[in-house]
């Protein structure tokens, strides 16, 4: 009765990795036990389970059959995410579908924008990101979630969506996305590691706090309907800052490295997995997050039912 913060299944968004491969593919990610790369056939079975657990939403990450220097698979009508959205909406129409909008999984070099030599070109990348967002909305995505951290991408995507008749499709911006050591397992899951350099030129410095406020305000000014802080656990102070700054919904991404650490420690018998995971999720909500993207979602949904 006196508990101030309660985590519920309604808080969760479950990340899913979809591969553009034929047949039934369910390939476990080595660094993320319990997380799988899924073909479309397996994805349908997965979302049935997600819906049965009353998890309200999923976010999709695509692994294309081929990559190139213009990320053409990201905005193709028959791209892996576009096919996945249509399959989910046919199988479980009530499930909310978010799509991650970025180019790294589709670029042969693994960066989030067009590359000239060793330079990431911000403005030319906006056109490709907009095309990707529009293609996701056309496929039936409920919410567009750009994660690339190119300057001006929210405004470009908002204009592109509106111009194509998707003015009611909201944008959840990865507004405060830090250049973090916590992304390693994700890069295995999404096959998205950069082939040279790193992403520090367009992701945030982990030492910066005021910059997060600047980034969030800029994205809200450009038309973001919701904002995200990523990662979650090392940036609880940023989640709190953002919550106090604005009145829009705030999401936080309990990222792959945070998940993998819990799994590894629990697998060695060093911590109680359930207790640790629920404590982490509670801390993220206590900090101010309305929505938590987490790989713990299915397990947590079961625990909450007990």
FIZANU-288208 format. One record per residue (C-alpha): chain; residue number from 1; residue in one letter; x, y negated, z negated. Coordinates in steps of 0.5 Angstrom, whole numbers, plus 500, padded with zeros to 3 digits. Layout:
<sites>
vexmar = A	roza = NUM	rodren = a	X = X	Y = Y	Z = Z
...
</sites>
This chain:
<sites>
vexmar = A	roza = 1	rodren = x	X = 500	Y = 500	Z = 500
vexmar = A	roza = 2	rodren = x	X = 506	Y = 495	Z = 499
vexmar = A	roza = 3	rodren = x	X = 510	Y = 497	Z = 505
vexmar = A	roza = 4	rodren = x	X = 512	Y = 491	Z = 509
vexmar = A	roza = 5	rodren = x	X = 513	Y = 494	Z = 515
vexmar = A	roza = 6	rodren = x	X = 510	Y = 501	Z = 519
vexmar = A	roza = 7	rodren = x	X = 513	Y = 504	Z = 525
vexmar = A	roza = 8	rodren = x	X = 507	Y = 507	Z = 529
vexmar = A	roza = 9	rodren = x	X = 507	Y = 511	Z = 536
vexmar = A	roza = 10	rodren = x	X = 504	Y = 504	Z = 539
vexmar = A	roza = 11	rodren = x	X = 511	Y = 501	Z = 538
vexmar = A	roza = 12	rodren = x	X = 514	Y = 506	Z = 543
vexmar = A	roza = 13	rodren = x	X = 516	Y = 505	Z = 550
vexmar = A	roza = 14	rodren = x	X = 520	Y = 512	Z = 553
vexmar = A	roza = 15	rodren = x	X = 525	Y = 511	Z = 558
vexmar = A	roza = 16	rodren = x	X = 525	Y = 517	Z = 563
vexmar = A	roza = 17	rodren = x	X = 531	Y = 518	Z = 569
vexmar = A	roza = 18	rodren = x	X = 528	Y = 520	Z = 575
vexmar = A	roza = 19	rodren = x	X = 532	Y = 524	Z = 581
vexmar = A	roza = 20	rodren = x	X = 531	Y = 524	Z = 588
vexmar = A	roza = 21	rodren = x	X = 532	Y = 531	Z = 589
vexmar = A	roza = 22	rodren = x	X = 527	Y = 537	Z = 592
vexmar = A	roza = 23	rodren = x	X = 524	Y = 542	Z = 587
vexmar = A	roza = 24	rodren = x	X = 524	Y = 543	Z = 580
vexmar = A	roza = 25	rodren = x	X = 530	Y = 539	Z = 577
vexmar = A	roza = 26	rodren = x	X = 530	Y = 538	Z = 569
vexmar = A	roza = 27	rodren = x	X = 538	Y = 537	Z = 568
vexmar = A	roza = 28	rodren = x	X = 540	Y = 535	Z = 561
vexmar = A	roza = 29	rodren = x	X = 544	Y = 529	Z = 560
vexmar = A	roza = 30	rodren = x	X = 551	Y = 532	Z = 556
vexmar = A	roza = 31	rodren = x	X = 552	Y = 526	Z = 552
vexmar = A	roza = 32	rodren = x	X = 544	Y = 525	Z = 550
vexmar = A	roza = 33	rodren = x	X = 541	Y = 532	Z = 547
vexmar = A	roza = 34	rodren = x	X = 534	Y = 532	Z = 549
vexmar = A	roza = 35	rodren = x	X = 534	Y = 527	Z = 555
vexmar = A	roza = 36	rodren = x	X = 533	Y = 530	Z = 562
vexmar = A	roza = 37	rodren = x	X = 534	Y = 528	Z = 569
vexmar = A	roza = 38	rodren = x	X = 528	Y = 530	Z = 572
vexmar = A	roza = 39	rodren = x	X = 525	Y = 531	Z = 579
vexmar = A	roza = 40	rodren = x	X = 518	Y = 528	Z = 581
vexmar = A	roza = 41	rodren = x	X = 515	Y = 535	Z = 579
vexmar = A	roza = 42	rodren = x	X = 518	Y = 535	Z = 572
vexmar = A	roza = 43	rodren = x	X = 516	Y = 528	Z = 571
vexmar = A	roza = 44	rodren = x	X = 509	Y = 530	Z = 572
vexmar = A	roza = 45	rodren = x	X = 510	Y = 535	Z = 566
vexmar = A	roza = 46	rodren = x	X = 514	Y = 530	Z = 562
vexmar = A	roza = 47	rodren = x	X = 509	Y = 524	Z = 562
vexmar = A	roza = 48	rodren = x	X = 503	Y = 529	Z = 561
vexmar = A	roza = 49	rodren = x	X = 507	Y = 531	Z = 554
vexmar = A	roza = 50	rodren = x	X = 508	Y = 523	Z = 553
vexmar = A	roza = 51	rodren = x	X = 501	Y = 522	Z = 554
vexmar = A	roza = 52	rodren = x	X = 499	Y = 528	Z = 549
vexmar = A	roza = 53	rodren = x	X = 503	Y = 525	Z = 544
vexmar = A	roza = 54	rodren = x	X = 500	Y = 518	Z = 545
vexmar = A	roza = 55	rodren = x	X = 506	Y = 514	Z = 547
vexmar = A	roza = 56	rodren = x	X = 503	Y = 508	Z = 551
vexmar = A	roza = 57	rodren = x	X = 508	Y = 507	Z = 556
vexmar = A	roza = 58	rodren = x	X = 514	Y = 509	Z = 559
vexmar = A	roza = 59	rodren = x	X = 520	Y = 506	Z = 563
vexmar = A	roza = 60	rodren = x	X = 523	Y = 509	Z = 569
vexmar = A	roza = 61	rodren = x	X = 530	Y = 509	Z = 572
vexmar = A	roza = 62	rodren = x	X = 532	Y = 512	Z = 578
vexmar = A	roza = 63	rodren = x	X = 537	Y = 516	Z = 581
vexmar = A	roza = 64	rodren = x	X = 537	Y = 516	Z = 589
vexmar = A	roza = 65	rodren = x	X = 539	Y = 521	Z = 594
vexmar = A	roza = 66	rodren = x	X = 544	Y = 516	Z = 597
vexmar = A	roza = 67	rodren = x	X = 548	Y = 509	Z = 595
vexmar = A	roza = 68	rodren = x	X = 550	Y = 504	Z = 599
vexmar = A	roza = 69	rodren = x	X = 553	Y = 497	Z = 598
vexmar = A	roza = 70	rodren = x	X = 546	Y = 493	Z = 599
vexmar = A	roza = 71	rodren = x	X = 542	Y = 498	Z = 594
vexmar = A	roza = 72	rodren = x	X = 537	Y = 500	Z = 600
vexmar = A	roza = 73	rodren = x	X = 534	Y = 505	Z = 596
vexmar = A	roza = 74	rodren = x	X = 532	Y = 500	Z = 590
vexmar = A	roza = 75	rodren = x	X = 527	Y = 497	Z = 595
vexmar = A	roza = 76	rodren = x	X = 525	Y = 502	Z = 600
vexmar = A	roza = 77	rodren = x	X = 518	Y = 504	Z = 600
vexmar = A	roza = 78	rodren = x	X = 520	Y = 511	Z = 599
vexmar = A	roza = 79	rodren = x	X = 525	Y = 510	Z = 594
vexmar = A	roza = 80	rodren = x	X = 525	Y = 515	Z = 588
vexmar = A	roza = 81	rodren = x	X = 522	Y = 510	Z = 583
vexmar = A	roza = 82	rodren = x	X = 517	Y = 508	Z = 588
vexmar = A	roza = 83	rodren = x	X = 515	Y = 515	Z = 588
vexmar = A	roza = 84	rodren = x	X = 515	Y = 516	Z = 581
vexmar = A	roza = 85	rodren = x	X = 510	Y = 510	Z = 580
vexmar = A	roza = 86	rodren = x	X = 505	Y = 513	Z = 584
vexmar = A	roza = 87	rodren = x	X = 506	Y = 520	Z = 582
vexmar = A	roza = 88	rodren = x	X = 505	Y = 518	Z = 574
vexmar = A	roza = 89	rodren = x	X = 499	Y = 513	Z = 576
vexmar = A	roza = 90	rodren = x	X = 496	Y = 519	Z = 580
vexmar = A	roza = 91	rodren = x	X = 497	Y = 524	Z = 574
vexmar = A	roza = 92	rodren = x	X = 496	Y = 520	Z = 568
vexmar = A	roza = 93	rodren = x	X = 493	Y = 513	Z = 570
vexmar = A	roza = 94	rodren = x	X = 492	Y = 511	Z = 563
vexmar = A	roza = 95	rodren = x	X = 500	Y = 511	Z = 562
vexmar = A	roza = 96	rodren = x	X = 503	Y = 504	Z = 562
vexmar = A	roza = 97	rodren = x	X = 509	Y = 504	Z = 567
vexmar = A	roza = 98	rodren = x	X = 515	Y = 499	Z = 566
vexmar = A	roza = 99	rodren = x	X = 520	Y = 499	Z = 572
vexmar = A	roza = 100	rodren = x	X = 527	Y = 497	Z = 570
vexmar = A	roza = 101	rodren = x	X = 529	Y = 493	Z = 576
vexmar = A	roza = 102	rodren = x	X = 537	Y = 493	Z = 577
vexmar = A	roza = 103	rodren = x	X = 541	Y = 495	Z = 583
vexmar = A	roza = 104	rodren = x	X = 547	Y = 498	Z = 579
vexmar = A	roza = 105	rodren = x	X = 544	Y = 505	Z = 580
vexmar = A	roza = 106	rodren = x	X = 543	Y = 504	Z = 588
vexmar = A	roza = 107	rodren = x	X = 550	Y = 501	Z = 589
vexmar = A	roza = 108	rodren = x	X = 556	Y = 505	Z = 591
vexmar = A	roza = 109	rodren = x	X = 560	Y = 501	Z = 587
vexmar = A	roza = 110	rodren = x	X = 556	Y = 501	Z = 581
vexmar = A	roza = 111	rodren = x	X = 555	Y = 493	Z = 579
vexmar = A	roza = 112	rodren = x	X = 549	Y = 490	Z = 578
vexmar = A	roza = 113	rodren = x	X = 549	Y = 485	Z = 584
vexmar = A	roza = 114	rodren = x	X = 552	Y = 484	Z = 591
vexmar = A	roza = 115	rodren = x	X = 560	Y = 485	Z = 591
vexmar = A	roza = 116	rodren = x	X = 565	Y = 481	Z = 595
vexmar = A	roza = 117	rodren = x	X = 572	Y = 483	Z = 594
vexmar = A	roza = 118	rodren = x	X = 572	Y = 483	Z = 586
vexmar = A	roza = 119	rodren = x	X = 567	Y = 478	Z = 585
vexmar = A	roza = 120	rodren = x	X = 559	Y = 479	Z = 584
vexmar = A	roza = 121	rodren = x	X = 555	Y = 474	Z = 588
vexmar = A	roza = 122	rodren = x	X = 549	Y = 472	Z = 584
vexmar = A	roza = 123	rodren = x	X = 545	Y = 468	Z = 588
vexmar = A	roza = 124	rodren = x	X = 545	Y = 473	Z = 594
vexmar = A	roza = 125	rodren = x	X = 543	Y = 479	Z = 589
vexmar = A	roza = 126	rodren = x	X = 537	Y = 475	Z = 587
vexmar = A	roza = 127	rodren = x	X = 533	Y = 477	Z = 594
vexmar = A	roza = 128	rodren = x	X = 535	Y = 484	Z = 593
vexmar = A	roza = 129	rodren = x	X = 532	Y = 484	Z = 586
vexmar = A	roza = 130	rodren = x	X = 526	Y = 481	Z = 588
vexmar = A	roza = 131	rodren = x	X = 525	Y = 486	Z = 594
vexmar = A	roza = 132	rodren = x	X = 526	Y = 491	Z = 589
vexmar = A	roza = 133	rodren = x	X = 521	Y = 488	Z = 584
vexmar = A	roza = 134	rodren = x	X = 515	Y = 487	Z = 589
vexmar = A	roza = 135	rodren = x	X = 516	Y = 494	Z = 592
vexmar = A	roza = 136	rodren = x	X = 515	Y = 497	Z = 585
vexmar = A	roza = 137	rodren = x	X = 509	Y = 493	Z = 584
vexmar = A	roza = 138	rodren = x	X = 506	Y = 495	Z = 590
vexmar = A	roza = 139	rodren = x	X = 507	Y = 502	Z = 588
vexmar = A	roza = 140	rodren = x	X = 503	Y = 501	Z = 582
vexmar = A	roza = 141	rodren = x	X = 508	Y = 499	Z = 576
vexmar = A	roza = 142	rodren = x	X = 504	Y = 495	Z = 571
vexmar = A	roza = 143	rodren = x	X = 510	Y = 491	Z = 568
vexmar = A	roza = 144	rodren = x	X = 517	Y = 489	Z = 572
vexmar = A	roza = 145	rodren = x	X = 523	Y = 489	Z = 567
vexmar = A	roza = 146	rodren = x	X = 529	Y = 486	Z = 570
vexmar = A	roza = 147	rodren = x	X = 536	Y = 488	Z = 567
vexmar = A	roza = 148	rodren = x	X = 541	Y = 485	Z = 572
vexmar = A	roza = 149	rodren = x	X = 543	Y = 479	Z = 568
vexmar = A	roza = 150	rodren = x	X = 544	Y = 475	Z = 574
vexmar = A	roza = 151	rodren = x	X = 542	Y = 468	Z = 573
vexmar = A	roza = 152	rodren = x	X = 535	Y = 465	Z = 576
vexmar = A	roza = 153	rodren = x	X = 533	Y = 472	Z = 577
vexmar = A	roza = 154	rodren = x	X = 526	Y = 471	Z = 573
vexmar = A	roza = 155	rodren = x	X = 524	Y = 465	Z = 577
vexmar = A	roza = 156	rodren = x	X = 526	Y = 469	Z = 584
vexmar = A	roza = 157	rodren = x	X = 522	Y = 475	Z = 582
vexmar = A	roza = 158	rodren = x	X = 516	Y = 471	Z = 579
vexmar = A	roza = 159	rodren = x	X = 516	Y = 467	Z = 586
vexmar = A	roza = 160	rodren = x	X = 516	Y = 474	Z = 590
vexmar = A	roza = 161	rodren = x	X = 511	Y = 477	Z = 586
vexmar = A	roza = 162	rodren = x	X = 506	Y = 471	Z = 586
vexmar = A	roza = 163	rodren = x	X = 507	Y = 471	Z = 594
vexmar = A	roza = 164	rodren = x	X = 505	Y = 478	Z = 595
vexmar = A	roza = 165	rodren = x	X = 499	Y = 478	Z = 591
vexmar = A	roza = 166	rodren = x	X = 502	Y = 480	Z = 584
vexmar = A	roza = 167	rodren = x	X = 501	Y = 474	Z = 580
vexmar = A	roza = 168	rodren = x	X = 498	Y = 478	Z = 575
vexmar = A	roza = 169	rodren = x	X = 504	Y = 483	Z = 574
vexmar = A	roza = 170	rodren = x	X = 508	Y = 481	Z = 568
vexmar = A	roza = 171	rodren = x	X = 515	Y = 481	Z = 567
vexmar = A	roza = 172	rodren = x	X = 519	Y = 483	Z = 561
vexmar = A	roza = 173	rodren = x	X = 526	Y = 480	Z = 562
vexmar = A	roza = 174	rodren = x	X = 532	Y = 483	Z = 559
vexmar = A	roza = 175	rodren = x	X = 533	Y = 476	Z = 556
vexmar = A	roza = 176	rodren = x	X = 539	Y = 478	Z = 551
vexmar = A	roza = 177	rodren = x	X = 543	Y = 483	Z = 554
vexmar = A	roza = 178	rodren = x	X = 550	Y = 484	Z = 551
vexmar = A	roza = 179	rodren = x	X = 556	Y = 487	Z = 554
vexmar = A	roza = 180	rodren = x	X = 556	Y = 493	Z = 550
vexmar = A	roza = 181	rodren = x	X = 560	Y = 499	Z = 548
vexmar = A	roza = 182	rodren = x	X = 553	Y = 503	Z = 546
vexmar = A	roza = 183	rodren = x	X = 552	Y = 504	Z = 554
vexmar = A	roza = 184	rodren = x	X = 556	Y = 510	Z = 555
vexmar = A	roza = 185	rodren = x	X = 551	Y = 515	Z = 555
vexmar = A	roza = 186	rodren = x	X = 546	Y = 511	Z = 559
vexmar = A	roza = 187	rodren = x	X = 551	Y = 511	Z = 565
vexmar = A	roza = 188	rodren = x	X = 552	Y = 518	Z = 565
vexmar = A	roza = 189	rodren = x	X = 544	Y = 519	Z = 565
vexmar = A	roza = 190	rodren = x	X = 543	Y = 514	Z = 570
vexmar = A	roza = 191	rodren = x	X = 550	Y = 515	Z = 574
vexmar = A	roza = 192	rodren = x	X = 551	Y = 508	Z = 574
vexmar = A	roza = 193	rodren = x	X = 558	Y = 506	Z = 571
vexmar = A	roza = 194	rodren = x	X = 562	Y = 501	Z = 575
vexmar = A	roza = 195	rodren = x	X = 567	Y = 503	Z = 580
vexmar = A	roza = 196	rodren = x	X = 572	Y = 497	Z = 578
vexmar = A	roza = 197	rodren = x	X = 572	Y = 492	Z = 573
vexmar = A	roza = 198	rodren = x	X = 566	Y = 491	Z = 568
vexmar = A	roza = 199	rodren = x	X = 560	Y = 487	Z = 567
vexmar = A	roza = 200	rodren = x	X = 563	Y = 482	Z = 562
vexmar = A	roza = 201	rodren = x	X = 562	Y = 477	Z = 567
vexmar = A	roza = 202	rodren = x	X = 554	Y = 477	Z = 567
vexmar = A	roza = 203	rodren = x	X = 553	Y = 481	Z = 561
vexmar = A	roza = 204	rodren = x	X = 553	Y = 477	Z = 554
vexmar = A	roza = 205	rodren = x	X = 559	Y = 477	Z = 550
vexmar = A	roza = 206	rodren = x	X = 558	Y = 481	Z = 543
vexmar = A	roza = 207	rodren = x	X = 560	Y = 475	Z = 539
vexmar = A	roza = 208	rodren = x	X = 555	Y = 470	Z = 541
vexmar = A	roza = 209	rodren = x	X = 549	Y = 468	Z = 538
vexmar = A	roza = 210	rodren = x	X = 547	Y = 462	Z = 540
vexmar = A	roza = 211	rodren = x	X = 548	Y = 464	Z = 547
vexmar = A	roza = 212	rodren = x	X = 542	Y = 469	Z = 546
vexmar = A	roza = 213	rodren = x	X = 537	Y = 463	Z = 545
vexmar = A	roza = 214	rodren = x	X = 540	Y = 459	Z = 551
vexmar = A	roza = 215	rodren = x	X = 538	Y = 466	Z = 555
vexmar = A	roza = 216	rodren = x	X = 532	Y = 467	Z = 552
vexmar = A	roza = 217	rodren = x	X = 529	Y = 460	Z = 553
vexmar = A	roza = 218	rodren = x	X = 532	Y = 460	Z = 560
vexmar = A	roza = 219	rodren = x	X = 528	Y = 466	Z = 562
vexmar = A	roza = 220	rodren = x	X = 521	Y = 464	Z = 559
vexmar = A	roza = 221	rodren = x	X = 522	Y = 457	Z = 563
vexmar = A	roza = 222	rodren = x	X = 523	Y = 461	Z = 569
vexmar = A	roza = 223	rodren = x	X = 516	Y = 465	Z = 567
vexmar = A	roza = 224	rodren = x	X = 518	Y = 471	Z = 563
vexmar = A	roza = 225	rodren = x	X = 512	Y = 474	Z = 560
vexmar = A	roza = 226	rodren = x	X = 516	Y = 478	Z = 555
vexmar = A	roza = 227	rodren = x	X = 523	Y = 478	Z = 553
vexmar = A	roza = 228	rodren = x	X = 528	Y = 484	Z = 550
vexmar = A	roza = 229	rodren = x	X = 534	Y = 484	Z = 546
vexmar = A	roza = 230	rodren = x	X = 539	Y = 490	Z = 548
vexmar = A	roza = 231	rodren = x	X = 542	Y = 493	Z = 544
vexmar = A	roza = 232	rodren = x	X = 538	Y = 493	Z = 538
vexmar = A	roza = 233	rodren = x	X = 542	Y = 496	Z = 532
vexmar = A	roza = 234	rodren = x	X = 548	Y = 492	Z = 533
vexmar = A	roza = 235	rodren = x	X = 544	Y = 486	Z = 534
vexmar = A	roza = 236	rodren = x	X = 538	Y = 486	Z = 529
vexmar = A	roza = 237	rodren = x	X = 540	Y = 478	Z = 527
vexmar = A	roza = 238	rodren = x	X = 539	Y = 477	Z = 535
vexmar = A	roza = 239	rodren = x	X = 532	Y = 480	Z = 535
vexmar = A	roza = 240	rodren = x	X = 530	Y = 476	Z = 529
vexmar = A	roza = 241	rodren = x	X = 533	Y = 470	Z = 532
vexmar = A	roza = 242	rodren = x	X = 528	Y = 471	Z = 538
vexmar = A	roza = 243	rodren = x	X = 522	Y = 473	Z = 534
vexmar = A	roza = 244	rodren = x	X = 523	Y = 466	Z = 530
vexmar = A	roza = 245	rodren = x	X = 524	Y = 462	Z = 537
vexmar = A	roza = 246	rodren = x	X = 518	Y = 464	Z = 541
vexmar = A	roza = 247	rodren = x	X = 511	Y = 467	Z = 541
vexmar = A	roza = 248	rodren = x	X = 511	Y = 472	Z = 546
vexmar = A	roza = 249	rodren = x	X = 512	Y = 479	Z = 545
vexmar = A	roza = 250	rodren = x	X = 519	Y = 481	Z = 544
vexmar = A	roza = 251	rodren = x	X = 522	Y = 488	Z = 546
vexmar = A	roza = 252	rodren = x	X = 528	Y = 491	Z = 543
vexmar = A	roza = 253	rodren = x	X = 532	Y = 497	Z = 546
vexmar = A	roza = 254	rodren = x	X = 535	Y = 503	Z = 542
vexmar = A	roza = 255	rodren = x	X = 540	Y = 504	Z = 547
vexmar = A	roza = 256	rodren = x	X = 543	Y = 511	Z = 549
vexmar = A	roza = 257	rodren = x	X = 550	Y = 510	Z = 544
vexmar = A	roza = 258	rodren = x	X = 545	Y = 509	Z = 538
vexmar = A	roza = 259	rodren = x	X = 541	Y = 515	Z = 540
vexmar = A	roza = 260	rodren = x	X = 547	Y = 519	Z = 541
vexmar = A	roza = 261	rodren = x	X = 551	Y = 517	Z = 535
vexmar = A	roza = 262	rodren = x	X = 545	Y = 520	Z = 531
vexmar = A	roza = 263	rodren = x	X = 544	Y = 526	Z = 535
vexmar = A	roza = 264	rodren = x	X = 552	Y = 528	Z = 534
vexmar = A	roza = 265	rodren = x	X = 552	Y = 526	Z = 527
vexmar = A	roza = 266	rodren = x	X = 546	Y = 530	Z = 526
vexmar = A	roza = 267	rodren = x	X = 548	Y = 536	Z = 530
vexmar = A	roza = 268	rodren = x	X = 554	Y = 536	Z = 525
vexmar = A	roza = 269	rodren = x	X = 550	Y = 536	Z = 519
vexmar = A	roza = 270	rodren = x	X = 553	Y = 530	Z = 517
vexmar = A	roza = 271	rodren = x	X = 546	Y = 526	Z = 517
vexmar = A	roza = 272	rodren = x	X = 538	Y = 528	Z = 516
vexmar = A	roza = 273	rodren = x	X = 536	Y = 526	Z = 524
vexmar = A	roza = 274	rodren = x	X = 529	Y = 525	Z = 522
vexmar = A	roza = 275	rodren = x	X = 531	Y = 520	Z = 516
vexmar = A	roza = 276	rodren = x	X = 536	Y = 516	Z = 520
vexmar = A	roza = 277	rodren = x	X = 532	Y = 516	Z = 526
vexmar = A	roza = 278	rodren = x	X = 526	Y = 513	Z = 523
vexmar = A	roza = 279	rodren = x	X = 530	Y = 508	Z = 518
vexmar = A	roza = 280	rodren = x	X = 533	Y = 505	Z = 525
vexmar = A	roza = 281	rodren = x	X = 527	Y = 505	Z = 528
vexmar = A	roza = 282	rodren = x	X = 524	Y = 501	Z = 522
vexmar = A	roza = 283	rodren = x	X = 530	Y = 496	Z = 522
vexmar = A	roza = 284	rodren = x	X = 528	Y = 494	Z = 529
vexmar = A	roza = 285	rodren = x	X = 521	Y = 493	Z = 528
vexmar = A	roza = 286	rodren = x	X = 523	Y = 489	Z = 521
vexmar = A	roza = 287	rodren = x	X = 527	Y = 485	Z = 525
vexmar = A	roza = 288	rodren = x	X = 521	Y = 483	Z = 529
vexmar = A	roza = 289	rodren = x	X = 521	Y = 487	Z = 535
vexmar = A	roza = 290	rodren = x	X = 514	Y = 488	Z = 538
vexmar = A	roza = 291	rodren = x	X = 516	Y = 494	Z = 542
vexmar = A	roza = 292	rodren = x	X = 522	Y = 499	Z = 542
vexmar = A	roza = 293	rodren = x	X = 525	Y = 502	Z = 548
vexmar = A	roza = 294	rodren = x	X = 527	Y = 509	Z = 545
vexmar = A	roza = 295	rodren = x	X = 530	Y = 516	Z = 546
vexmar = A	roza = 296	rodren = x	X = 527	Y = 518	Z = 540
vexmar = A	roza = 297	rodren = x	X = 520	Y = 516	Z = 542
vexmar = A	roza = 298	rodren = x	X = 517	Y = 524	Z = 543
vexmar = A	roza = 299	rodren = x	X = 520	Y = 526	Z = 536
vexmar = A	roza = 300	rodren = x	X = 518	Y = 520	Z = 532
vexmar = A	roza = 301	rodren = x	X = 511	Y = 521	Z = 535
vexmar = A	roza = 302	rodren = x	X = 511	Y = 528	Z = 532
vexmar = A	roza = 303	rodren = x	X = 514	Y = 526	Z = 526
vexmar = A	roza = 304	rodren = x	X = 509	Y = 520	Z = 525
vexmar = A	roza = 305	rodren = x	X = 503	Y = 526	Z = 526
vexmar = A	roza = 306	rodren = x	X = 506	Y = 530	Z = 520
</sites>
